[in-house]
Amino acid sequence: MLTRVDPELSKQVAGAMKPHAIIIGAGLGGLASAMRLGAKGYRVTVLDRLDSPGGRGSSITQNGHRFDLGPTIVTVPQVFRELWAACGRDFDADVDLRALDPFYEIRWPDGSHFTARQDDAAMKAEVARLSPGDLKGYEKFLADSERRYWVGFEDLGRRSMHKLWDLIKVLPTFAMLRADRSVAAHAAMRVKDERLRMALSFHPLFIGGDPFNVTSMYALVSHLEKAFGVHYAMGGVDAIARAMVRVIEDQGGIMRQNAEVDEILLKAGRARGVRLTGGEIVTADIVVSNADAGHTYDHLLRNHRKRRWTPARLKRSRWSMGLFVWYFGTKGTSEMWPDAGHHTILSGPRYEGLVRDIFRTGVLADDMSLYVHRPSVTDPGVAPEGGDTFYALSPVPHLGHANPVDWSEMEETYRQKVQSVLEEQLLPGLGDHLSASCVFTPDTFRDRYLSPYGTGFSIEPRILQSAWFRPHNVSEEAKGLYLVGAGTHPGAGLPGVISSAEVLDQLVPDPQTVMPS
């Protein structure tokens, strides 16, 4: 007698027999990891403490204004296309990515400005307009940038650096490229105009680095912009995160929001699952943490002895800066402020001094520099008709300095100072048009993202905190535990966190070799 087999039941049984991978955190690095492990053949569960996916790349909506909470600039879009291709999907069919022209405008207090674009002739014209004598130096800087791109991004940034020998092999190249020199010092060697020096060296701030201390390898960003452009995803980075979730679910992966992991469980030195804050235990064959590396080692592994990433080691590490972000909406302004484009950088009266206060002295300075995001000029759907959606970001000290800022007292005072700068330099009459307002401080980053010291970008990417010196993608503290995201190799920024999942894919064993628990 023949018995009919239910194909759906067979599919469920086959899925249950696959090795199980738990991903802690639905940030972009965690989602990319889930996609790659799902494509590899793992049964994947993503656990995230927030109510929506994306981590720092998620969004909130207030009075009809949709605010990107974190990253807004998409560079090196091929890392996303390659990720989708690894899953048998087409990124451009799932996400509407728009190239921006210009990329951004930098404005200085003296009224001068610099407009960054992809067109080589336009960029040289901008340099010549500001400082004709620096044109040759600028061209040399671009050549320097490209050399660093091939070494720093395409080579080191897309493979694991967990073995000391991997570092030793590249030391001669680092010496040749003067990786010991800071990106600001390298820019100063090539151009004399202080404004150009800032324009060529500020980029590490976008990934939490002090331009006067991080390695000149980060000069590679200028080549990234020139070669691949600057893009915006319609619907914001949140739209990318939600597209990633669709891929994961199509693969059979499970997304669980409002599920906070309290501890990684080890058995005989191997990660075998997690315990949630409510007490639930979820078992796994491998565990991937997209939580901050500091939080992973200091809290999630708090009941296990560490060899390298001890509390003392984490405490003496140099951490990235904090962020003060004012998200605000306006009404009746879509035809106003025509010179305020999608991305504007308002440079304060000081560059090196302000950076020193933020990273070294921990002082909340009276002056500030602002990054202003106005996505509604590209994507009108982020605001009610006739209105605009903005955010203004000011780098500030993290909470780990000797006298941390009391943001419960300073939040509104500082917000008003940000508004004053905006009204004076970019958006006159702003206060008469406000229709939504929300502020994130380092306190928010600490509490919402469990980021040590409320930092915006985890461990600072200094030369002795990068590559082999950074928390490894394959954990040094427990077998079967892997790390992705900003706090591990290759580092922060969208290309970095997406590439961390690519590195993970190279390290995790094929599921056929893993015995399901």
MIMAR-357079 format. One line per 2 residues: their letters; for each residue z, y negated, x negated of C-alpha. Coordinates in Angstrom, 3 decimals. Each point is the difference from the previous one (the first is absolute). Example, Ala and Ser with C-alpha at 12.3 -4.5 7.8 and 13.67 -1.06 7.14 Angstrom:
<recs>
as = 7.800 4.500 -12.300 ~ -0.660 -3.440 -1.370
</recs>
This chain:
<recs>
ml = 0.000 0.000 0.000 ~ -1.018 -3.408 -1.434
tr = 2.499 -2.851 0.111 ~ -1.249 -3.560 0.096
vd = 1.458 -2.138 -2.809 ~ 0.812 -3.609 0.919
pe = -1.880 -2.077 -2.622 ~ 2.441 -2.903 0.340
ls = 2.953 2.313 -0.609 ~ -1.772 1.485 -3.017
kq = -0.552 -3.495 -1.336 ~ 3.694 -0.847 0.417
va = 1.084 3.209 -1.740 ~ -2.378 -0.615 -2.906
ga = 1.290 -3.560 -0.293 ~ 3.623 1.154 -0.012
mk = -0.775 2.322 -2.922 ~ -1.192 -2.846 -2.209
ph = 2.439 -1.409 -2.577 ~ 1.861 -3.000 1.419
ai = -0.016 -3.441 -1.668 ~ 2.402 -2.713 1.115
ii = -0.964 -3.610 -0.689 ~ 2.920 -2.445 0.032
ga = -1.310 -3.355 1.195 ~ -3.171 -1.067 1.793
gl = -0.930 -2.784 -2.371 ~ -3.582 -0.080 -1.262
gg = 0.879 2.279 -2.931 ~ 1.693 2.507 2.297
la = -2.869 -0.001 2.488 ~ -2.567 0.429 -2.792
sa = 2.054 2.906 -1.352 ~ 0.149 1.623 3.430
mr = -3.787 -0.296 0.297 ~ -0.599 1.589 -3.394
lg = 2.501 2.815 0.505 ~ -1.379 0.700 3.447
ak = -3.492 0.222 -1.481 ~ 1.390 2.267 -2.717
gy = 1.268 2.446 2.620 ~ 3.672 -0.860 0.440
rv = 1.799 -0.274 3.320 ~ 1.203 -3.609 -0.126
tv = 2.855 -1.844 1.694 ~ 0.490 -3.738 -0.588
ld = 3.515 -1.317 0.663 ~ 0.462 -3.769 0.284
rl = 2.996 -2.098 0.993 ~ -2.007 -2.827 1.625
ds = -1.497 -0.004 3.480 ~ -3.598 -0.304 -1.208
pg = -1.965 1.236 -3.053 ~ -1.095 -2.029 -2.997
gr = 3.279 -0.988 -1.656 ~ -0.567 -3.388 -1.580
gs = -3.570 0.273 1.316 ~ 1.059 0.036 3.652
si = -0.061 -2.948 2.397 ~ 2.040 -1.672 2.705
tq = -1.141 -2.011 3.015 ~ 1.696 -3.074 1.403
ng = -1.282 -2.208 2.835 ~ -3.482 1.433 -0.400
hr = -0.096 -0.456 -3.788 ~ -0.419 3.152 -2.115
fd = 1.512 -0.384 -3.451 ~ -0.837 2.168 -3.007
lg = 3.425 0.545 -1.538 ~ -1.071 0.707 -3.560
pt = -3.280 0.528 -1.836 ~ -2.946 -2.037 1.243
iv = -2.562 0.288 -2.792 ~ -2.080 3.164 -0.404
tv = -1.511 0.412 -3.457 ~ -1.723 3.054 -1.499
pq = -1.030 1.334 3.426 ~ -1.465 3.100 -1.624
vf = 3.510 1.471 -0.345 ~ 0.139 0.098 3.795
re = -3.542 1.347 0.304 ~ 0.786 2.759 -2.498
lw = 3.206 0.848 1.875 ~ -1.874 0.341 3.277
aa = -2.767 1.998 -1.685 ~ 2.590 2.448 -1.354
cg = 0.914 0.645 3.639 ~ -3.631 0.407 1.089
rd = 0.044 -3.368 1.750 ~ -1.818 -3.341 -0.232
fd = 2.313 -2.954 -0.640 ~ -2.520 -2.564 1.217
ad = -0.333 1.849 3.323 ~ 3.766 -0.351 0.522
vd = 0.749 -3.436 -1.479 ~ -1.933 -3.276 0.288
lr = 0.305 -1.541 -3.449 ~ -1.313 -3.528 -0.526
al = -0.812 -1.546 -3.382 ~ 1.455 -3.494 -0.355
dp = -1.775 -2.958 -1.558 ~ 1.761 -1.880 -1.451
fy = 2.825 2.320 -1.019 ~ 2.684 -2.682 -0.091
ei = 0.593 -3.590 -1.000 ~ 2.703 -1.142 -2.428
rw = 1.314 -3.548 0.451 ~ 2.114 -1.954 -2.460
pd = 2.315 -2.962 0.653 ~ -2.381 -2.419 -1.777
gs = -2.609 0.617 2.710 ~ -2.242 2.231 -2.091
hf = -1.091 3.414 1.239 ~ -1.731 3.197 -1.066
ta = -2.052 2.173 2.351 ~ -0.288 3.650 -0.991
rq = -3.198 1.808 1.007 ~ -1.910 3.121 -0.970
dd = -3.172 -1.829 -1.021 ~ -0.023 -0.346 -3.780
aa = -1.890 -3.294 -0.055 ~ 2.358 -1.531 2.570
mk = 3.040 1.018 -2.048 ~ -1.422 -1.428 -3.196
ae = -0.773 -3.221 1.846 ~ 3.637 -0.183 1.159
va = 1.262 0.500 -3.540 ~ -2.422 -2.601 -1.362
rl = 1.056 -2.468 2.700 ~ 3.669 0.315 -0.937
sp = -0.345 0.336 -3.766 ~ -3.507 0.160 -1.509
gd = 1.361 0.870 -3.424 ~ 1.555 3.197 1.320
lk = -3.184 1.632 1.280 ~ -0.528 2.196 -3.064
gy = 3.661 0.987 -0.008 ~ -0.251 0.934 3.665
ek = -2.986 2.242 -0.725 ~ 1.986 1.702 -2.774
fl = 2.916 0.481 2.403 ~ -2.310 1.733 2.481
ad = -1.221 2.342 -2.732 ~ 3.631 0.693 -0.941
se = 0.739 0.684 3.663 ~ -2.783 2.564 0.319
rr = 1.126 1.906 -3.103 ~ 3.528 0.179 1.391
yw = -1.303 1.147 3.378 ~ -1.684 3.093 -1.444
vg = 3.105 0.966 -1.946 ~ 2.780 -1.148 2.328
fe = -1.462 0.808 3.417 ~ -2.784 2.559 -0.251
dl = 1.699 2.053 -2.717 ~ 3.792 -0.332 -0.044
gr = 0.344 -1.151 3.589 ~ -1.707 3.031 1.498
rs = 1.734 2.821 -1.828 ~ 3.569 1.058 -0.547
mh = 1.965 -1.525 -2.863 ~ 3.038 2.294 0.205
kl = -0.436 1.531 -3.446 ~ 1.045 -1.952 -3.092
wd = -3.125 1.204 -1.798 ~ -2.097 -1.819 2.628
li = 1.625 -3.233 -1.131 ~ -0.223 0.739 -3.706
kv = -3.746 0.633 0.253 ~ -0.692 -3.453 1.456
lp = 2.223 -1.995 -2.376 ~ -2.881 -0.830 -2.385
tf = -2.036 -1.328 2.949 ~ 2.993 -2.015 1.208
am = 0.360 -1.472 -3.487 ~ -3.703 -0.892 -0.167
lr = 0.173 -1.716 3.403 ~ 3.283 -1.741 -0.885
ad = 1.864 1.478 2.922 ~ 3.157 -1.422 -1.570
rs = -1.234 -3.514 0.803 ~ 0.767 -1.361 3.480
va = -2.803 -0.790 2.412 ~ 1.030 -3.678 -0.054
ah = -0.077 -0.058 -3.805 ~ -3.403 1.641 0.034
aa = -1.372 -2.581 2.428 ~ 1.456 -2.760 -2.164
mr = -1.813 1.461 -2.996 ~ -3.337 -0.264 1.816
vk = 0.218 -3.315 1.915 ~ 1.802 -3.278 -0.637
de = 0.200 -1.542 3.478 ~ 3.415 0.743 1.518
rl = -1.490 0.372 3.482 ~ -2.502 2.586 -1.207
rm = 2.734 1.821 -1.873 ~ 1.880 0.318 3.279
al = -3.129 1.006 1.959 ~ -0.742 2.811 -2.474
sf = 3.541 1.313 -0.354 ~ 1.844 -0.265 3.339
hp = -1.327 3.302 1.432 ~ 2.947 2.178 -1.157
lf = 2.126 -1.915 2.515 ~ -1.927 1.856 2.726
ig = 1.529 3.251 -1.276 ~ 3.430 -1.330 -0.951
gd = -0.550 -0.809 -3.665 ~ 0.988 -3.012 -2.090
pf = -3.306 -1.224 -1.539 ~ 1.892 -1.151 -3.083
nv = 1.401 3.465 -0.673 ~ -2.299 2.650 1.475
ts = -2.636 1.489 -2.254 ~ -3.413 -1.608 -0.428
my = -1.470 3.226 1.408 ~ 0.452 -1.694 3.381
al = -2.760 -2.426 -0.937 ~ -2.159 2.779 1.468
vs = 0.486 -1.564 3.464 ~ -2.572 -2.682 -0.780
hl = -2.587 2.738 -0.532 ~ 1.065 1.783 3.196
ek = -0.676 -3.164 1.983 ~ -3.321 -0.694 -1.696
af = -1.300 3.569 0.189 ~ 1.216 1.087 3.437
gv = 0.869 -3.163 1.908 ~ 2.942 -0.851 2.243
hy = 0.012 1.424 3.514 ~ 1.833 -0.199 3.293
am = 0.314 2.873 2.475 ~ -0.576 -1.146 3.558
gg = 3.316 0.593 1.722 ~ 1.746 -0.417 -3.339
vd = 1.321 2.642 -2.371 ~ 1.816 1.348 3.049
ai = -3.439 1.112 1.276 ~ -0.473 2.000 -3.221
ar = 3.426 1.618 0.434 ~ -0.792 1.019 3.588
am = -3.375 1.400 -1.070 ~ 1.836 2.075 -2.615
vr = 2.319 1.340 2.687 ~ -3.008 1.099 2.074
vi = -1.350 1.966 -2.968 ~ 3.395 1.642 -0.579
ed = 0.343 0.998 3.634 ~ -3.584 1.281 0.110
qg = 0.932 2.224 -2.952 ~ 2.908 1.385 2.021
gi = 2.649 -2.070 -1.768 ~ 3.094 -1.231 1.842
mr = 1.150 -3.634 0.020 ~ 3.649 -0.651 0.854
qn = 1.119 -3.622 0.306 ~ 3.653 -1.017 0.404
ae = 0.865 2.958 -2.230 ~ 1.983 -1.190 -3.028
vd = 0.563 2.352 -2.919 ~ 3.533 -0.208 -1.365
ei = -0.173 2.630 -2.723 ~ -2.440 2.234 -1.853
ll = 1.354 3.558 -0.006 ~ -0.239 2.088 -3.150
ka = 0.390 3.736 -0.477 ~ 0.212 1.347 -3.538
gr = -1.296 -3.352 -1.278 ~ -3.021 -0.033 2.300
ar = -0.643 -2.317 2.958 ~ 0.080 2.137 3.126
gv = 0.216 -2.551 2.787 ~ 1.822 -3.049 1.286
rl = 2.924 -0.949 2.210 ~ -0.548 -2.822 2.479
tg = 2.646 -2.616 0.762 ~ 0.726 1.748 3.302
ge = 0.765 3.250 -1.811 ~ -3.258 1.855 0.706
iv = -1.259 2.124 -2.909 ~ -3.744 0.382 -0.549
ta = -1.007 2.639 -2.550 ~ -3.044 -0.242 -2.236
di = -1.750 1.547 -2.970 ~ -0.586 -3.351 -1.674
vv = 1.386 -3.475 0.631 ~ -1.882 -3.239 -0.706
sn = 2.016 -3.222 0.006 ~ -1.745 -3.226 0.894
ad = 3.404 -1.662 0.176 ~ 0.720 -2.433 -2.815
ag = 0.533 1.911 -3.235 ~ 3.377 -1.676 -0.422
ht = 1.095 1.009 3.500 ~ -1.336 3.518 -0.542
yd = 2.087 0.586 -3.098 ~ 3.043 -2.108 0.812
hl = 0.432 1.031 3.652 ~ -2.183 2.899 1.080
lr = 1.057 2.026 -3.075 ~ 3.510 -1.452 -0.153
nh = 1.714 3.425 0.097 ~ -1.960 1.362 -2.934
rk = 0.475 -0.737 -3.692 ~ -2.864 -2.006 -1.508
rr = -1.237 0.314 -3.566 ~ -2.169 -3.104 -0.274
wt = 0.162 -2.168 3.110 ~ 3.755 -0.374 0.114
pa = 1.682 -2.866 1.890 ~ 0.670 -1.693 -3.347
rl = -3.661 0.316 -1.030 ~ -1.185 -1.458 3.299
kr = 2.518 -2.828 -0.206 ~ -1.215 -1.146 -3.403
sr = -3.677 0.210 0.997 ~ -1.898 -3.234 0.561
ws = -0.900 -0.398 3.665 ~ -2.766 -1.985 1.669
mg = 0.744 -3.247 1.795 ~ 1.056 -0.432 3.603
lf = -2.184 -1.552 2.664 ~ 0.633 -2.646 2.626
vw = -2.691 0.311 2.666 ~ -0.355 -2.303 2.982
yf = -2.256 1.434 2.696 ~ -1.047 -2.680 2.457
gt = -2.508 -0.579 2.747 ~ -1.565 -3.222 1.227
kg = -1.684 -1.076 3.226 ~ -3.035 -2.233 0.385
ts = -0.782 0.029 -3.718 ~ -3.112 2.151 -0.384
em = -2.088 -3.140 -0.623 ~ 2.650 -1.661 -2.163
wp = 0.576 0.209 -3.760 ~ -3.603 0.974 -0.865
da = 0.844 0.093 -3.716 ~ 2.720 2.635 0.508
gh = -1.895 3.254 -0.452 ~ 0.997 3.643 0.202
ht = 1.965 -0.038 -3.282 ~ 1.492 -3.112 -1.631
il = 2.392 -0.255 -2.949 ~ 2.046 -3.187 -0.233
sg = 1.199 -0.187 -3.579 ~ 3.235 -1.861 -0.539
pr = 0.573 -2.661 -2.657 ~ 1.290 2.646 -2.436
ye = -1.508 3.347 -0.906 ~ 1.885 1.571 -2.896
gl = 3.289 -1.713 0.920 ~ -0.154 1.157 3.614
vr = -0.866 3.564 -1.044 ~ 2.964 -0.062 -2.391
di = 2.342 -1.075 2.805 ~ -1.299 2.770 2.261
fr = 0.080 2.873 -2.502 ~ 2.505 -0.958 -2.694
tg = 2.655 -2.463 1.147 ~ 0.025 1.069 3.646
vl = 0.185 -3.596 1.197 ~ -1.530 -1.046 3.325
ad = -1.924 -3.031 -1.253 ~ -0.570 -3.220 1.921
dm = -3.742 0.258 -0.596 ~ -2.184 2.897 1.065
sl = -3.464 1.513 -0.072 ~ -1.429 1.478 3.186
yv = -2.617 2.570 0.919 ~ -1.346 -0.866 3.456
hr = -1.824 2.569 2.129 ~ -2.095 -1.180 2.972
ps = -1.737 3.162 1.264 ~ -1.040 -1.613 3.283
vt = -2.909 -1.782 -1.715 ~ -1.515 3.451 -0.623
dp = 1.581 2.030 2.795 ~ 0.580 -2.190 3.103
gv = 1.556 2.952 1.822 ~ 3.253 -0.400 -1.956
ap = 0.872 -3.146 1.986 ~ -0.241 -1.219 3.623
eg = -3.175 -1.895 0.800 ~ -0.072 -3.390 -1.707
gd = 2.935 0.873 -2.255 ~ 0.611 1.237 -3.520
tf = 2.167 2.584 -1.691 ~ 1.441 -0.705 -3.458
ya = 2.464 1.184 -2.524 ~ 1.365 -1.938 -2.949
ls = 1.509 2.002 -2.858 ~ 2.278 -1.451 -2.663
pv = 1.133 2.135 -2.971 ~ 3.792 -0.257 -0.342
ph = 2.698 1.748 -2.079 ~ 1.046 3.497 1.031
lg = 3.570 0.767 1.069 ~ 1.076 1.623 -3.252
ha = 0.634 -3.176 -2.017 ~ 3.494 -1.196 -0.878
np = 0.132 -2.517 2.847 ~ -2.381 1.269 2.680
vd = -1.243 -2.363 2.670 ~ 1.941 0.205 3.274
ws = -2.981 0.196 2.326 ~ 2.179 -0.006 3.103
em = 0.729 -3.626 -0.891 ~ -3.225 -0.984 -1.727
ee = -2.662 1.578 2.237 ~ -0.627 -2.912 2.370
ty = 0.488 -2.639 -2.705 ~ -2.613 1.666 -2.170
rq = -2.353 0.538 2.937 ~ 0.106 -3.726 0.696
kv = -0.816 -0.699 -3.655 ~ -2.986 2.363 0.241
qs = -1.152 -1.793 3.134 ~ 0.298 -3.373 -1.737
vl = -2.156 1.175 -2.920 ~ -2.597 1.340 2.425
ee = -0.084 -3.230 2.005 ~ -0.328 -2.106 -3.138
ql = -2.616 2.083 -1.795 ~ -1.985 2.085 2.489
lp = 0.903 -0.155 3.696 ~ 0.892 -3.572 1.080
gl = 1.722 -0.137 3.374 ~ 0.889 3.697 -0.129
gd = 3.352 -0.463 1.741 ~ -1.687 -1.329 3.166
hl = -2.025 3.195 0.470 ~ 2.418 2.861 -0.748
sa = -0.071 2.788 2.582 ~ 1.610 2.926 -1.862
sc = 2.334 0.381 -2.969 ~ 1.584 2.879 -1.914
vf = 1.535 0.103 -3.477 ~ 0.427 2.853 -2.484
tp = 2.364 -0.560 -2.954 ~ 1.071 2.372 -2.790
dt = 2.756 1.087 2.396 ~ -2.728 1.197 2.377
fr = -1.783 1.935 -2.741 ~ 3.307 1.641 -0.961
dr = 0.882 0.969 3.570 ~ -3.454 0.739 1.465
yl = -1.628 1.733 -2.978 ~ 3.142 1.159 -1.865
sp = -1.324 -1.846 -3.033 ~ 2.555 -0.313 -2.834
yg = 1.185 -3.596 -0.376 ~ -2.373 -0.999 2.788
tg = -2.953 0.001 -2.394 ~ -3.529 -0.299 1.277
fs = -1.638 2.409 -2.480 ~ 2.638 2.377 -1.433
ie = 0.330 0.276 -3.811 ~ -1.752 -2.820 -1.864
pr = -3.208 1.135 -1.765 ~ 0.967 -0.989 -3.537
il = -1.534 1.951 -2.853 ~ 3.189 2.049 -0.531
qs = 0.196 0.651 3.748 ~ -3.596 1.116 0.458
aw = -1.915 3.273 -0.450 ~ 2.284 2.604 -1.672
fr = 2.972 -2.387 0.163 ~ -0.223 -0.305 3.803
ph = 1.465 2.607 2.387 ~ -2.479 2.857 -0.179
nv = -2.112 1.243 2.896 ~ 1.423 3.472 -0.626
se = 3.752 -0.423 0.009 ~ 1.984 0.414 -3.176
ea = 3.089 0.818 2.073 ~ -1.052 2.811 2.348
kg = -2.775 2.555 0.179 ~ -2.233 -0.226 3.038
ly = 0.732 -3.732 0.382 ~ -2.741 -2.594 -0.436
lv = -0.045 -3.805 0.168 ~ -2.685 -2.363 1.257
ga = -0.128 -3.704 0.793 ~ 0.779 -3.262 -1.757
gt = 2.977 1.216 -2.040 ~ -1.838 2.790 -1.782
hp = -3.183 0.244 -2.082 ~ -2.400 -1.813 0.059
ga = 1.922 -2.736 1.847 ~ -0.013 -2.460 2.882
gl = -2.904 -1.527 1.914 ~ -2.360 1.802 2.363
pg = -2.199 1.528 -2.739 ~ 3.135 1.170 -1.829
vi = 1.740 1.688 2.918 ~ -3.220 1.666 1.202
ss = -0.671 1.192 -3.559 ~ 3.528 1.448 -0.200
ae = -1.052 2.454 2.724 ~ -3.107 0.873 -2.022
vl = 2.262 0.787 -2.967 ~ 2.224 2.056 2.306
dq = -3.012 2.031 1.076 ~ -0.539 0.989 -3.649
lv = 3.623 1.125 -0.423 ~ 0.828 1.900 3.179
pd = -0.906 3.703 -0.217 ~ -2.654 1.425 2.265
pq = 1.678 1.255 3.185 ~ -1.396 3.508 -0.587
tv = 2.335 0.283 -3.010 ~ 3.089 -1.112 1.944
mp = 2.012 2.504 2.014 ~ 0.953 -1.658 3.311
s = 3.756 -0.320 0.456
</recs>
